[in-house]
């Protein structure tokens, strides 16, 4: 007879939160059966999931999957026009300002 694990035991084995295990179950990535209000996972199915995840992550063809793709930075070009500032007054050299102390 196969050994069944709770989602809490699977979470501990994978070193993830229990909700992560439930998400994997609902996404049908880990096969499970629901008994009452709790899920049970076959130990053999957990081992298959770990093995397939390991192979997928470290496949020779695709390389590691942990690369981060960041969006490219937008370069500032001198040809870009800046939006005008509303209500900006233009002053000439003839304008004088008096500051009272």
Biopython code that builds the backbone (N, CA, C, O; Angstrom):
import numpy as np
from Bio.PDB.StructureBuilder import StructureBuilder

atoms = [
    (1, "UNK", "N", (0.848, -1.184, 0.000)),
    (1, "UNK", "CA", (0.000, 0.000, 0.000)),
    (1, "UNK", "C", (0.890, 1.243, 0.000)),
    (1, "UNK", "O", (1.905, 1.299, 0.694)),
    (2, "UNK", "N", (0.487, 2.236, -0.794)),
    (2, "UNK", "CA", (1.256, 3.472, -0.902)),
    (2, "UNK", "C", (1.133, 4.309, 0.364)),
    (2, "UNK", "O", (0.121, 4.278, 1.065)),
    (3, "UNK", "N", (2.209, 5.065, 0.635)),
    (3, "UNK", "CA", (2.191, 5.972, 1.778)),
    (3, "UNK", "C", (1.631, 7.317, 1.309)),
    (3, "UNK", "O", (2.051, 7.841, 0.277)),
    (4, "UNK", "N", (0.687, 7.871, 2.065)),
    (4, "UNK", "CA", (0.080, 9.155, 1.736)),
    (4, "UNK", "C", (0.592, 10.224, 2.693)),
    (4, "UNK", "O", (0.802, 9.975, 3.880)),
    (5, "UNK", "N", (0.785, 11.420, 2.146)),
    (5, "UNK", "CA", (1.281, 12.555, 2.924)),
    (5, "UNK", "C", (0.235, 13.659, 2.946)),
    (5, "UNK", "O", (-0.557, 13.791, 2.013)),
    (6, "UNK", "N", (0.233, 14.446, 4.008)),
    (6, "UNK", "CA", (-0.640, 15.619, 4.075)),
    (6, "UNK", "C", (0.032, 16.770, 3.339)),
    (6, "UNK", "O", (1.225, 16.711, 3.041)),
    (7, "UNK", "N", (-0.727, 17.808, 3.047)),
    (7, "UNK", "CA", (-0.141, 18.982, 2.386)),
    (7, "UNK", "C", (0.901, 19.637, 3.295)),
    (7, "UNK", "O", (1.868, 20.228, 2.815)),
    (8, "UNK", "N", (0.699, 19.529, 4.593)),
    (8, "UNK", "CA", (1.671, 20.084, 5.540)),
    (8, "UNK", "C", (2.999, 19.319, 5.466)),
    (8, "UNK", "O", (4.066, 19.931, 5.500)),
    (9, "UNK", "N", (2.939, 18.005, 5.367)),
    (9, "UNK", "CA", (4.154, 17.200, 5.252)),
    (9, "UNK", "C", (4.872, 17.466, 3.931)),
    (9, "UNK", "O", (6.102, 17.515, 3.885)),
    (10, "UNK", "N", (4.102, 17.637, 2.862)),
    (10, "UNK", "CA", (4.689, 17.936, 1.558)),
    (10, "UNK", "C", (5.354, 19.310, 1.596)),
    (10, "UNK", "O", (6.447, 19.487, 1.057)),
    (11, "UNK", "N", (4.698, 20.280, 2.230)),
    (11, "UNK", "CA", (5.269, 21.622, 2.351)),
    (11, "UNK", "C", (6.594, 21.570, 3.105)),
    (11, "UNK", "O", (7.555, 22.240, 2.727)),
    (12, "UNK", "N", (6.642, 20.790, 4.151)),
    (12, "UNK", "CA", (7.875, 20.658, 4.927)),
    (12, "UNK", "C", (8.971, 20.003, 4.083)),
    (12, "UNK", "O", (10.127, 20.421, 4.136)),
    (13, "UNK", "N", (8.615, 18.987, 3.313)),
    (13, "UNK", "CA", (9.593, 18.297, 2.470)),
    (13, "UNK", "C", (10.139, 19.210, 1.374)),
    (13, "UNK", "O", (11.325, 19.155, 1.049)),
    (14, "UNK", "N", (9.266, 20.054, 0.803)),
    (14, "UNK", "CA", (9.676, 20.965, -0.272)),
    (14, "UNK", "C", (10.220, 22.290, 0.255)),
    (14, "UNK", "O", (10.739, 23.098, -0.516)),
    (15, "UNK", "N", (10.107, 22.513, 1.545)),
    (15, "UNK", "CA", (10.518, 23.761, 2.199)),
    (15, "UNK", "C", (9.795, 24.962, 1.588)),
    (15, "UNK", "O", (10.404, 25.974, 1.242)),
    (16, "UNK", "N", (8.482, 24.811, 1.471)),
    (16, "UNK", "CA", (7.623, 25.897, 0.996)),
    (16, "UNK", "C", (6.448, 26.023, 1.955)),
    (16, "UNK", "O", (6.270, 25.194, 2.848)),
    (17, "UNK", "N", (5.652, 27.061, 1.764)),
    (17, "UNK", "CA", (4.468, 27.260, 2.593)),
    (17, "UNK", "C", (3.388, 26.271, 2.167)),
    (17, "UNK", "O", (3.358, 25.830, 1.018)),
    (18, "UNK", "N", (2.518, 25.933, 3.083)),
    (18, "UNK", "CA", (1.439, 24.977, 2.812)),
    (18, "UNK", "C", (0.518, 25.484, 1.698)),
    (18, "UNK", "O", (-0.004, 24.684, 0.922)),
    (19, "UNK", "N", (0.313, 26.796, 1.610)),
    (19, "UNK", "CA", (-0.535, 27.355, 0.555)),
    (19, "UNK", "C", (0.087, 27.146, -0.830)),
    (19, "UNK", "O", (-0.631, 27.011, -1.821)),
    (20, "UNK", "N", (1.407, 27.119, -0.894)),
    (20, "UNK", "CA", (2.075, 26.846, -2.166)),
    (20, "UNK", "C", (1.761, 25.429, -2.630)),
    (20, "UNK", "O", (1.526, 25.197, -3.815)),
    (21, "UNK", "N", (1.757, 24.496, -1.706)),
    (21, "UNK", "CA", (1.408, 23.108, -2.040)),
    (21, "UNK", "C", (-0.035, 23.043, -2.535)),
    (21, "UNK", "O", (-0.321, 22.349, -3.511)),
    (22, "UNK", "N", (-0.939, 23.750, -1.879)),
    (22, "UNK", "CA", (-2.342, 23.751, -2.310)),
    (22, "UNK", "C", (-2.489, 24.354, -3.705)),
    (22, "UNK", "O", (-3.306, 23.887, -4.499)),
    (23, "UNK", "N", (-1.701, 25.391, -4.009)),
    (23, "UNK", "CA", (-1.736, 25.976, -5.353)),
    (23, "UNK", "C", (-1.256, 24.966, -6.392)),
    (23, "UNK", "O", (-1.828, 24.864, -7.477)),
    (24, "UNK", "N", (-0.202, 24.219, -6.054)),
    (24, "UNK", "CA", (0.306, 23.199, -6.975)),
    (24, "UNK", "C", (-0.721, 22.097, -7.199)),
    (24, "UNK", "O", (-0.853, 21.580, -8.309)),
    (25, "UNK", "N", (-1.442, 21.741, -6.153)),
    (25, "UNK", "CA", (-2.491, 20.718, -6.276)),
    (25, "UNK", "C", (-3.617, 21.229, -7.169)),
    (25, "UNK", "O", (-4.080, 20.514, -8.059)),
    (26, "UNK", "N", (-4.060, 22.469, -6.933)),
    (26, "UNK", "CA", (-5.163, 23.029, -7.730)),
    (26, "UNK", "C", (-4.755, 23.240, -9.182)),
    (26, "UNK", "O", (-5.596, 23.179, -10.079)),
    (27, "UNK", "N", (-3.451, 23.490, -9.420)),
    (27, "UNK", "CA", (-2.944, 23.647, -10.784)),
    (27, "UNK", "C", (-2.671, 22.296, -11.440)),
    (27, "UNK", "O", (-2.207, 22.232, -12.579)),
    (28, "UNK", "N", (-2.962, 21.218, -10.713)),
    (28, "UNK", "CA", (-2.791, 19.841, -11.186)),
    (28, "UNK", "C", (-1.341, 19.518, -11.512)),
    (28, "UNK", "O", (-1.062, 18.700, -12.388)),
    (29, "UNK", "N", (-0.417, 20.166, -10.802)),
    (29, "UNK", "CA", (1.001, 19.847, -10.964)),
    (29, "UNK", "C", (1.413, 18.714, -10.030)),
    (29, "UNK", "O", (2.330, 17.950, -10.329)),
    (30, "UNK", "N", (0.724, 18.616, -8.896)),
    (30, "UNK", "CA", (0.926, 17.503, -7.971)),
    (30, "UNK", "C", (-0.414, 16.777, -7.854)),
    (30, "UNK", "O", (-1.399, 17.375, -7.420)),
    (31, "UNK", "N", (-0.467, 15.493, -8.236)),
    (31, "UNK", "CA", (-1.719, 14.741, -8.089)),
    (31, "UNK", "C", (-2.055, 14.540, -6.611)),
    (31, "UNK", "O", (-1.173, 14.247, -5.803)),
    (32, "UNK", "N", (-3.315, 14.696, -6.267)),
    (32, "UNK", "CA", (-3.752, 14.525, -4.878)),
    (32, "UNK", "C", (-5.205, 14.073, -4.859)),
    (32, "UNK", "O", (-5.950, 14.258, -5.821)),
    (33, "UNK", "N", (-5.582, 13.479, -3.744)),
    (33, "UNK", "CA", (-6.984, 13.133, -3.540)),
    (33, "UNK", "C", (-7.476, 13.907, -2.326)),
    (33, "UNK", "O", (-6.721, 14.180, -1.393)),
    (34, "UNK", "N", (-8.741, 14.249, -2.359)),
    (34, "UNK", "CA", (-9.326, 14.998, -1.253)),
    (34, "UNK", "C", (-10.156, 14.038, -0.412)),
    (34, "UNK", "O", (-11.090, 13.400, -0.899)),
    (35, "UNK", "N", (-9.796, 13.955, 0.843)),
    (35, "UNK", "CA", (-10.538, 13.127, 1.794)),
    (35, "UNK", "C", (-11.099, 14.074, 2.844)),
    (35, "UNK", "O", (-10.356, 14.650, 3.638)),
    (36, "UNK", "N", (-12.400, 14.228, 2.839)),
    (36, "UNK", "CA", (-13.009, 15.211, 3.731)),
    (36, "UNK", "C", (-12.619, 16.606, 3.275)),
    (36, "UNK", "O", (-12.896, 17.000, 2.142)),
    (37, "UNK", "N", (-11.973, 17.351, 4.165)),
    (37, "UNK", "CA", (-11.534, 18.705, 3.818)),
    (37, "UNK", "C", (-10.035, 18.788, 3.553)),
    (37, "UNK", "O", (-9.511, 19.871, 3.296)),
    (38, "UNK", "N", (-9.345, 17.658, 3.614)),
    (38, "UNK", "CA", (-7.894, 17.670, 3.476)),
    (38, "UNK", "C", (-7.446, 16.883, 2.251)),
    (38, "UNK", "O", (-8.075, 15.901, 1.858)),
    (39, "UNK", "N", (-6.341, 17.338, 1.657)),
    (39, "UNK", "CA", (-5.747, 16.643, 0.525)),
    (39, "UNK", "C", (-4.707, 15.654, 1.021)),
    (39, "UNK", "O", (-4.052, 15.870, 2.040)),
    (40, "UNK", "N", (-4.571, 14.556, 0.270)),
    (40, "UNK", "CA", (-3.539, 13.555, 0.532)),
    (40, "UNK", "C", (-2.765, 13.344, -0.771)),
    (40, "UNK", "O", (-3.344, 13.247, -1.853)),
    (41, "UNK", "N", (-1.443, 13.278, -0.633)),
    (41, "UNK", "CA", (-0.563, 13.135, -1.783)),
    (41, "UNK", "C", (0.236, 11.846, -1.619)),
    (41, "UNK", "O", (0.809, 11.593, -0.560)),
    (42, "UNK", "N", (0.271, 11.032, -2.675)),
    (42, "UNK", "CA", (1.079, 9.816, -2.629)),
    (42, "UNK", "C", (2.552, 10.214, -2.602)),
    (42, "UNK", "O", (2.977, 11.132, -3.304)),
    (43, "UNK", "N", (3.316, 9.509, -1.785)),
    (43, "UNK", "CA", (4.749, 9.787, -1.697)),
    (43, "UNK", "C", (5.417, 9.585, -3.060)),
    (43, "UNK", "O", (6.320, 10.338, -3.425)),
    (44, "UNK", "N", (4.979, 8.582, -3.804)),
    (44, "UNK", "CA", (5.533, 8.321, -5.139)),
    (44, "UNK", "C", (5.237, 9.483, -6.089)),
    (44, "UNK", "O", (6.086, 9.845, -6.903)),
    (45, "UNK", "N", (4.027, 10.077, -5.992)),
    (45, "UNK", "CA", (3.674, 11.220, -6.841)),
    (45, "UNK", "C", (4.510, 12.446, -6.487)),
    (45, "UNK", "O", (4.895, 13.216, -7.367)),
    (46, "UNK", "N", (4.786, 12.622, -5.206)),
    (46, "UNK", "CA", (5.641, 13.735, -4.784)),
    (46, "UNK", "C", (7.044, 13.555, -5.356)),
    (46, "UNK", "O", (7.643, 14.511, -5.849)),
    (47, "UNK", "N", (7.564, 12.341, -5.291)),
    (47, "UNK", "CA", (8.896, 12.074, -5.837)),
    (47, "UNK", "C", (8.943, 12.312, -7.343)),
    (47, "UNK", "O", (9.938, 12.827, -7.853)),
    (48, "UNK", "N", (7.872, 11.940, -8.068)),
    (48, "UNK", "CA", (7.795, 12.200, -9.509)),
    (48, "UNK", "C", (7.790, 13.697, -9.785)),
    (48, "UNK", "O", (8.461, 14.164, -10.705)),
    (49, "UNK", "N", (7.026, 14.457, -8.979)),
    (49, "UNK", "CA", (6.966, 15.912, -9.146)),
    (49, "UNK", "C", (8.347, 16.523, -8.946)),
    (49, "UNK", "O", (8.772, 17.363, -9.739)),
    (50, "UNK", "N", (9.043, 16.116, -7.906)),
    (50, "UNK", "CA", (10.379, 16.654, -7.625)),
    (50, "UNK", "C", (11.330, 16.307, -8.767)),
    (50, "UNK", "O", (12.098, 17.156, -9.218)),
    (51, "UNK", "N", (11.280, 15.074, -9.229)),
    (51, "UNK", "CA", (12.163, 14.626, -10.310)),
    (51, "UNK", "C", (11.891, 15.400, -11.596)),
    (51, "UNK", "O", (12.828, 15.843, -12.259)),
    (52, "UNK", "N", (10.622, 15.567, -11.955)),
    (52, "UNK", "CA", (10.285, 16.290, -13.189)),
    (52, "UNK", "C", (10.636, 17.768, -13.076)),
    (52, "UNK", "O", (11.076, 18.375, -14.052)),
    (53, "UNK", "N", (10.449, 18.353, -11.900)),
    (53, "UNK", "CA", (10.803, 19.762, -11.704)),
    (53, "UNK", "C", (12.306, 19.944, -11.812)),
    (53, "UNK", "O", (12.784, 20.929, -12.375)),
    (54, "UNK", "N", (13.040, 18.995, -11.273)),
    (54, "UNK", "CA", (14.500, 19.057, -11.313)),
    (54, "UNK", "C", (14.988, 18.958, -12.760)),
    (54, "UNK", "O", (15.850, 19.727, -13.185)),
    (55, "UNK", "N", (14.432, 18.012, -13.507)),
    (55, "UNK", "CA", (14.836, 17.838, -14.906)),
    (55, "UNK", "C", (14.462, 19.053, -15.738)),
    (55, "UNK", "O", (15.241, 19.488, -16.587)),
    (56, "UNK", "N", (13.286, 19.602, -15.506)),
    (56, "UNK", "CA", (12.829, 20.775, -16.255)),
    (56, "UNK", "C", (13.716, 21.976, -15.964)),
    (56, "UNK", "O", (14.036, 22.754, -16.864)),
    (57, "UNK", "N", (14.110, 22.124, -14.715)),
    (57, "UNK", "CA", (14.907, 23.285, -14.312)),
    (57, "UNK", "C", (16.331, 23.204, -14.846)),
    (57, "UNK", "O", (16.922, 24.223, -15.203)),
    (58, "UNK", "N", (16.878, 22.007, -14.900)),
    (58, "UNK", "CA", (18.272, 21.846, -15.292)),
    (58, "UNK", "C", (18.437, 21.053, -16.582)),
    (58, "UNK", "O", (19.393, 20.290, -16.716)),
    (59, "UNK", "N", (17.535, 21.219, -17.519)),
    (59, "UNK", "CA", (17.666, 20.516, -18.790)),
    (59, "UNK", "C", (18.828, 21.115, -19.575)),
    (59, "UNK", "O", (19.059, 22.323, -19.533)),
    (60, "UNK", "N", (19.551, 20.268, -20.284)),
    (60, "UNK", "CA", (20.745, 20.708, -21.008)),
    (60, "UNK", "C", (20.390, 21.621, -22.173)),
    (60, "UNK", "O", (21.146, 22.540, -22.489)),
    (61, "UNK", "N", (19.253, 21.380, -22.816)),
    (61, "UNK", "CA", (18.894, 22.157, -24.002)),
    (61, "UNK", "C", (18.585, 23.607, -23.659)),
    (61, "UNK", "O", (18.996, 24.519, -24.377)),
    (62, "UNK", "N", (17.872, 23.818, -22.578)),
    (62, "UNK", "CA", (17.397, 25.168, -22.287)),
    (62, "UNK", "C", (18.239, 25.898, -21.257)),
    (62, "UNK", "O", (18.109, 27.116, -21.130)),
    (63, "UNK", "N", (19.089, 25.215, -20.520)),
    (63, "UNK", "CA", (19.892, 25.861, -19.499)),
    (63, "UNK", "C", (19.054, 26.168, -18.275)),
    (63, "UNK", "O", (17.876, 25.814, -18.222)),
    (64, "UNK", "N", (19.651, 26.825, -17.288)),
    (64, "UNK", "CA", (18.917, 27.129, -16.054)),
    (64, "UNK", "C", (17.731, 28.041, -16.318)),
    (64, "UNK", "O", (17.799, 28.928, -17.170)),
    (65, "UNK", "N", (16.651, 27.824, -15.593)),
    (65, "UNK", "CA", (15.432, 28.615, -15.768)),
    (65, "UNK", "C", (15.376, 29.802, -14.816)),
    (65, "UNK", "O", (14.381, 30.528, -14.790)),
    (66, "UNK", "N", (16.431, 30.008, -14.035)),
    (66, "UNK", "CA", (16.360, 31.063, -13.038)),
    (66, "UNK", "C", (16.895, 32.391, -13.547)),
    (66, "UNK", "O", (17.231, 33.262, -12.744)),
    (67, "UNK", "N", (16.982, 32.570, -14.864)),
    (67, "UNK", "CA", (17.411, 33.845, -15.404)),
    (67, "UNK", "C", (16.268, 34.841, -15.315)),
    (67, "UNK", "O", (15.098, 34.487, -15.460)),
    (68, "UNK", "N", (16.628, 36.084, -15.077)),
    (68, "UNK", "CA", (15.626, 37.133, -14.940)),
    (68, "UNK", "C", (15.687, 38.008, -16.180)),
    (68, "UNK", "O", (16.751, 38.521, -16.527)),
    (69, "UNK", "N", (14.573, 38.180, -16.837)),
    (69, "UNK", "CA", (14.498, 39.061, -17.997)),
    (69, "UNK", "C", (13.922, 40.396, -17.563)),
    (69, "UNK", "O", (12.736, 40.510, -17.251)),
    (70, "UNK", "N", (14.781, 41.399, -17.551)),
    (70, "UNK", "CA", (14.342, 42.736, -17.175)),
    (70, "UNK", "C", (13.988, 43.517, -18.428)),
    (70, "UNK", "O", (14.562, 43.275, -19.490)),
    (71, "UNK", "N", (13.056, 44.445, -18.322)),
    (71, "UNK", "CA", (12.734, 45.272, -19.484)),
    (71, "UNK", "C", (13.915, 46.162, -19.836)),
    (71, "UNK", "O", (14.680, 46.573, -18.963)),
    (72, "UNK", "N", (14.056, 46.455, -21.120)),
    (72, "UNK", "CA", (15.164, 47.298, -21.564)),
    (72, "UNK", "C", (14.938, 48.734, -21.114)),
    (72, "UNK", "O", (13.810, 49.225, -21.064)),
    (73, "UNK", "N", (16.047, 49.390, -20.787)),
    (73, "UNK", "CA", (15.957, 50.797, -20.392)),
    (73, "UNK", "C", (15.696, 51.653, -21.612)),
    (73, "UNK", "O", (16.210, 51.393, -22.700)),
    (74, "UNK", "N", (14.909, 52.650, -21.414)),
    (74, "UNK", "CA", (14.638, 53.597, -22.479)),
    (74, "UNK", "C", (15.757, 54.615, -22.501)),
    (74, "UNK", "O", (16.042, 55.252, -21.486)),
    (75, "UNK", "N", (16.390, 54.774, -23.641)),
    (75, "UNK", "CA", (17.491, 55.722, -23.732)),
    (75, "UNK", "C", (16.949, 57.112, -24.019)),
    (75, "UNK", "O", (16.000, 57.283, -24.785)),
    (76, "UNK", "N", (17.572, 58.102, -23.390)),
    (76, "UNK", "CA", (17.201, 59.488, -23.660)),
    (76, "UNK", "C", (17.946, 59.944, -24.900)),
    (76, "UNK", "O", (19.168, 59.815, -24.982)),
    (77, "UNK", "N", (17.228, 60.465, -25.838)),
    (77, "UNK", "CA", (17.866, 61.010, -27.028)),
    (77, "UNK", "C", (17.707, 62.513, -27.001)),
    (77, "UNK", "O", (16.765, 63.049, -26.416)),
    (78, "UNK", "N", (18.634, 63.172, -27.637)),
    (78, "UNK", "CA", (18.594, 64.632, -27.638)),
    (78, "UNK", "C", (17.444, 65.152, -28.490)),
    (78, "UNK", "O", (17.031, 66.301, -28.337)),
    (79, "UNK", "N", (16.930, 64.330, -29.373)),
    (79, "UNK", "CA", (15.839, 64.755, -30.243)),
    (79, "UNK", "C", (14.490, 64.738, -29.539)),
    (79, "UNK", "O", (13.520, 65.300, -30.049)),
    (80, "UNK", "N", (14.415, 64.099, -28.370)),
    (80, "UNK", "CA", (13.143, 64.042, -27.661)),
    (80, "UNK", "C", (12.794, 65.433, -27.135)),
    (80, "UNK", "O", (13.642, 66.136, -26.586)),
    (81, "UNK", "N", (11.562, 65.803, -27.310)),
    (81, "UNK", "CA", (11.110, 67.087, -26.802)),
    (81, "UNK", "C", (10.434, 66.878, -25.465)),
    (81, "UNK", "O", (9.651, 65.946, -25.278)),
    (82, "UNK", "N", (10.757, 67.773, -24.532)),
    (82, "UNK", "CA", (10.120, 67.691, -23.236)),
    (82, "UNK", "C", (8.792, 68.422, -23.291)),
    (82, "UNK", "O", (8.634, 69.404, -24.017)),
    (83, "UNK", "N", (7.863, 67.938, -22.527)),
    (83, "UNK", "CA", (6.553, 68.575, -22.470)),
    (83, "UNK", "C", (6.698, 69.951, -21.826)),
    (83, "UNK", "O", (7.438, 70.096, -20.853)),
    (84, "UNK", "N", (6.011, 70.955, -22.345)),
    (84, "UNK", "CA", (6.122, 72.291, -21.756)),
    (84, "UNK", "C", (5.512, 72.329, -20.360)),
    (84, "UNK", "O", (4.538, 71.637, -20.067)),
    (85, "UNK", "N", (6.108, 73.151, -19.515)),
    (85, "UNK", "CA", (5.601, 73.318, -18.159)),
    (85, "UNK", "C", (4.473, 74.343, -18.214)),
    (85, "UNK", "O", (4.686, 75.459, -18.688)),
    (86, "UNK", "N", (3.282, 73.994, -17.742)),
    (86, "UNK", "CA", (2.166, 74.934, -17.814)),
    (86, "UNK", "C", (2.395, 76.141, -16.903)),
    (86, "UNK", "O", (2.988, 76.023, -15.830)),
    (87, "UNK", "N", (1.917, 77.294, -17.348)),
    (87, "UNK", "CA", (1.975, 78.555, -16.596)),
    (87, "UNK", "C", (3.396, 78.988, -16.249)),
    (87, "UNK", "O", (3.601, 79.668, -15.244)),
    (88, "UNK", "N", (4.362, 78.612, -17.047)),
    (88, "UNK", "CA", (5.727, 79.071, -16.806)),
    (88, "UNK", "C", (5.901, 80.378, -17.562)),
    (88, "UNK", "O", (5.739, 80.444, -18.781)),
    (89, "UNK", "N", (6.232, 81.409, -16.810)),
    (89, "UNK", "CA", (6.397, 82.722, -17.419)),
    (89, "UNK", "C", (7.825, 82.867, -17.921)),
    (89, "UNK", "O", (8.774, 82.396, -17.295)),
    (90, "UNK", "N", (7.952, 83.523, -19.051)),
    (90, "UNK", "CA", (9.285, 83.775, -19.585)),
    (90, "UNK", "C", (9.680, 85.193, -19.182)),
    (90, "UNK", "O", (8.917, 86.140, -19.373)),
    (91, "UNK", "N", (10.857, 85.323, -18.635)),
    (91, "UNK", "CA", (11.355, 86.618, -18.186)),
    (91, "UNK", "C", (12.499, 87.045, -19.085)),
    (91, "UNK", "O", (13.285, 86.222, -19.555)),
    (92, "UNK", "N", (12.576, 88.337, -19.315)),
    (92, "UNK", "CA", (13.671, 88.879, -20.118)),
    (92, "UNK", "C", (14.703, 89.506, -19.189)),
    (92, "UNK", "O", (14.498, 89.582, -17.977)),
    (93, "UNK", "N", (15.800, 89.949, -19.762)),
    (93, "UNK", "CA", (16.870, 90.561, -18.972)),
    (93, "UNK", "C", (16.410, 91.878, -18.358)),
    (93, "UNK", "O", (17.011, 92.347, -17.392)),
    (94, "UNK", "N", (15.366, 92.475, -18.894)),
    (94, "UNK", "CA", (14.876, 93.755, -18.386)),
    (94, "UNK", "C", (14.009, 93.599, -17.147)),
    (94, "UNK", "O", (13.745, 94.584, -16.459)),
    (95, "UNK", "N", (13.562, 92.390, -16.849)),
    (95, "UNK", "CA", (12.730, 92.169, -15.666)),
    (95, "UNK", "C", (13.593, 92.264, -14.417)),
    (95, "UNK", "O", (14.708, 91.743, -14.371)),
    (96, "UNK", "N", (13.051, 92.948, -13.393)),
    (96, "UNK", "CA", (13.786, 93.120, -12.140)),
    (96, "UNK", "C", (12.950, 92.555, -11.009)),
    (96, "UNK", "O", (11.721, 92.622, -11.026)),
    (97, "UNK", "N", (13.621, 92.012, -10.054)),
    (97, "UNK", "CA", (12.949, 91.481, -8.885)),
    (97, "UNK", "C", (13.502, 92.182, -7.663)),
    (97, "UNK", "O", (14.715, 92.339, -7.527)),
    (98, "UNK", "N", (12.625, 92.600, -6.777)),
    (98, "UNK", "CA", (13.036, 93.241, -5.537)),
    (98, "UNK", "C", (12.628, 92.330, -4.398)),
    (98, "UNK", "O", (11.472, 91.921, -4.292)),
    (99, "UNK", "N", (13.577, 92.023, -3.563)),
    (99, "UNK", "CA", (13.297, 91.176, -2.419)),
    (99, "UNK", "C", (13.426, 92.035, -1.182)),
    (99, "UNK", "O", (14.493, 92.586, -0.913)),
    (100, "UNK", "N", (12.342, 92.155, -0.423)),
    (100, "UNK", "CA", (12.368, 92.931, 0.820)),
    (100, "UNK", "C", (12.809, 92.024, 1.956)),
    (100, "UNK", "O", (12.361, 90.884, 2.085)),
    (101, "UNK", "N", (13.694, 92.560, 2.769)),
    (101, "UNK", "CA", (14.145, 91.796, 3.928)),
    (101, "UNK", "C", (13.419, 92.222, 5.162)),
    (101, "UNK", "O", (13.669, 91.685, 6.242)),
]
sb = StructureBuilder()
sb.init_structure("model")
sb.init_model(0)
sb.init_chain("A")
sb.init_seg("    ")
for serial, (resi, resn, name, xyz) in enumerate(atoms, 1):
    if name == "N":
        sb.init_residue(resn, " ", resi, " ")
    sb.init_atom(name, np.array(xyz, "f"), 0.0, 1.0, " ", f" {name:<3s}", serial, name[0])
structure = sb.get_structure()
